[in-house]
Amino acid sequence: MRIYVHIGAEKTGTSSVQQFLRRNRDKLKSAGYLYPVAYGYDSQMCLAAACQNDGVRDDLRMIFGLDTTQKIKEFRTSLVERMRAETRERRYSHLVLSSEHCSSRLITPVEVERLAQILRKISPDVVILVYIRRQDEFLCSTYSTDVKSGFGGRMTLPSEELRRNRYDYYALLRRWSSVFGKENTICRIYDQKRLKEGDIIDDFADAVGLPMTEEYERPARVNESLDVTALEFLRMFNKSVPPFRNNARNPDRGNIAQALKVVSDGATPALSDRELTLFMRHFRDSNRRVATEYFGEVCPTGDPLFGEAEIGKNRDEMKPIGVDKAVEVAAALWCERQRQINELTARQQKLRERIKKLEAMVEASRVAVH
């Protein structure tokens, strides 16, 4: 059995890929592809949580309740046992795992090796699949996701350490290929012009050798960015209603990020052109190495790996919003929530009416029997 591990990177259509795999889980089984539930129903973020170094205590570990070293070790052991139980169901030719947290949270060779040890207990044939996108696009899109997750800070250029761990693709590929082998590392560029059929699902299927047919259900676009106004409102909201309280998810947040889509139809966030140009210049040598070693060619213009930039398309710098605009957004949120409540109330009323009719029918039947 061959194991494909889709490690992201983040903001490269991973949510769409995972939704495709989840929705078509049973059909994929018929084709010999297992997208397991043992490691997670939607994605396999538990792999990253298990394989981070023992001393890490971040939000990912918090989700799984891994607050002691003993719990972490037991969690690792259980991963192998659960997967062996699921693969005993039948013989599969391929096991597909997907979690962008693997590329963003496993930042040392030791952590990647720990994952390899777990996977090789299932099968020695492991292939790593990673998608990469322009670092400036990645940076801007990441900020939107961070704010939707509860971040309250302003958009800035990342630190040197973060650039190295998150945005340096040559370092990322070297970290994973040093453990699994370069011959077992597939790297593809997340760009509509370079994806198969211009689509991440078709490209992913091609990468893992899955013949695409019309029987597979395709997901709608997911995890889209908020515009600069909605995002600035949410950034301020996060300071009053944080994502976690008392080491647990804060239920008061509800679906605030999703609800803000009703007022989000403008430009998405970006830094200035000057800042983004300087940011991309930092990766020029790294990108040239990736272009040469993994794609066999260097772009003649623009960045050696990605070519000319399109970062300015429908993007704008984040700006503070005044009281009037904040109230306007809050009013739209209130109306959307009230619409949802009214819709739910109407459905409940219809349900009560149906129950009354059923009760009357039961009573009539009882009387008729007697």
C-alpha positions, 0 to 999 in steps of 0.5 A, spaced: 500 500 500 502 506 498 501 512 502 500 519 500 501 525 505 498 531 502 502 536 507 499 543 504 502 548 504 497 552 507 493 557 503 493 552 497 486 549 496 487 544 502 480 545 504 477 544 498 482 537 497 480 535 504 472 536 502 473 533 496 476 527 499 471 527 505 465 527 500 467 522 496 470 517 501 466 511 500 467 512 492 474 512 493 474 506 497 471 502 491 477 505 487 482 502 492 483 509 495 482 510 503 481 517 506 481 514 513 476 516 519 481 513 524 486 520 523 480 525 523 473 525 519 475 532 515 483 532 515 488 529 519 491 534 523 492 529 529 498 527 525 502 534 526 499 534 533 502 527 535 509 529 531 511 535 534 516 535 539 514 533 546 515 540 549 510 544 544 504 546 548 500 550 542 493 551 540 493 544 536 495 540 542 490 544 546 485 541 541 486 534 542 487 535 550 495 533 549 497 537 555 502 532 558 508 528 555 505 522 557 498 524 553 502 525 547 506 519 547 499 515 548 496 519 543 502 517 538 501 509 540 494 510 539 494 513 532 498 506 529 493 502 533 487 506 530 490 505 523 491 498 523 484 497 525 481 501 519 486 498 514 484 491 516 477 492 513 479 491 506 485 491 502 487 498 499 492 500 494 492 507 496 492 511 503 491 518 502 492 523 508 491 530 508 493 536 513 497 543 512 499 543 519 504 538 517 508 543 513 507 549 518 507 545 525 513 540 523 519 545 522 524 540 524 527 534 521 526 530 528 519 532 528 518 529 520 522 523 522 517 522 528 511 522 523 515 517 518 516 512 524 508 512 525 507 511 517 512 506 516 509 502 521 503 502 516 507 501 510 514 503 508 511 506 501 510 513 503 510 519 498 509 526 500 505 531 496 506 539 497 503 545 493 507 551 494 504 558 492 508 565 491 510 567 498 507 574 497 500 571 496 501 566 501 503 572 506 497 576 504 492 570 504 495 567 511 493 574 515 486 573 513 486 566 516 489 568 522 484 574 523 479 569 522 482 564 527 482 570 532 488 574 531 488 581 533 494 584 531 496 588 525 499 585 518 506 586 518 512 582 515 514 576 518 520 575 522 526 572 520 525 565 524 518 565 521 520 567 514 525 561 514 520 556 517 514 558 513 516 561 507 522 558 505 520 553 500 527 550 499 528 549 506 521 546 507 522 541 501 529 539 504 526 538 511 521 533 508 526 530 502 531 528 507 527 524 511 522 521 505 527 522 499 527 527 494 524 521 489 518 520 494 517 528 494 512 531 489 512 538 489 507 542 485 505 550 484 498 552 486 497 557 480 491 556 476 495 557 470 499 551 472 494 546 475 491 541 471 485 543 468 486 549 472 483 546 478 486 544 484 482 537 485 484 535 478 491 536 479 491 533 486 487 527 483 493 527 477 498 527 483 496 521 487 494 517 480 486 517 481 482 517 475 477 522 475 470 521 473 463 524 473 461 520 479 465 524 484 462 530 487 466 536 487 466 541 492 464 549 492 470 554 493 471 554 501 475 558 506 475 564 502 478 571 504 474 576 507 475 583 505 479 589 508 473 592 512 470 585 514 477 583 516 478 590 520 472 589 524 473 582 526 480 584 528 478 588 533 472 583 535 477 578 537 480 583 542 473 582 546 471 575 544 478 571 543 478 564 540 479 560 547 477 561 554 480 557 560 484 552 555 477 551 551 474 554 545 470 560 546 463 558 544 461 566 544 464 567 538 459 562 534 460 563 526 462 570 526 467 569 521 462 566 516 457 571 518 462 577 516 461 574 509 455 578 508 458 584 508 465 582 504 465 584 497 471 588 496 478 588 496 482 583 500 488 585 505 495 586 502 501 590 504 504 595 500 507 594 493 514 596 496 514 591 502 511 585 498 517 586 493 522 586 498 519 580 501 519 576 495 527 578 494 528 575 500 526 568 497 530 569 490 535 564 491 531 559 495 526 559 489 531 559 484 533 552 487 526 550 487 525 551 480 532 548 478 531 542 482 524 540 482 521 543 475 528 543 471 527 550 469 527 558 471 522 563 469 525 568 464 522 574 468 520 576 475 521 571 480 525 565 478 520 560 480 513 563 480 514 569 474 511 575 474 507 578 480 499 579 480 499 580 487 496 587 486 489 584 483 483 586 487 488 587 494 488 593 498 492 595 504 488 594 511 486 601 514 482 603 521 475 603 520 471 609 523 465 608 528 460 609 523 463 603 518 463 599 525 456 600 526 454 599 519 458 592 519 455 590 526 448 592 523 449 587 518 451 582 522 445 583 527 440 583 521 443 576 518 443 573 525 436 575 526 434 572 519 437 566 521 433 566 527 427 567 524 428 562 519 429 557 525 423 559 528 419 558 522 421 551 521 420 550 528 413 552 528 412 548 522 414 542 526 410 543 531 404 544 527 406 537 524 406 534 531 399 537 532 397 533 526 400 527 528 398 527 535 390 528 532 391 522 528 394 518 533 388 520 538 383 519 532 385 512 531 385 510 539 378 513 539 376 509 533 379 502 536 375 503 542 
